[in-house]
């Protein structure tokens, strides 16, 4: 799924393997992100990675994880997050660093 240059866009999804990487920007709709996280967790039954660069994107990423946790809690699934840094070279900054929020699933 590619993102469009407008507000309220969906997260960019990378990879269809064991872990989905959801790339978030400052314009990402946190409710769409939450749906993508919940879908990835339900498909994989294990985890997904939410990745962002910048403060605005970080705000949307955190809100998306919180909303996803609330959505999944109704089914007995709870999320925890392990934050970490990763290198994410960009055209204008080859030394850019992104934050990855690795979501882990806990079932009750």
Secondary structure, DSSP 8 states (H G I E B T S, - for coil): ----SSTTB--EEE--SSSEEEEE-TTB-HHHHHHHHHHHHHHHSSEEEEEE-SHHHHHHHHHHHHHHHHHHHTTTEEEEEEEEEEE---SS-TT-EEEEEEEEEEE-
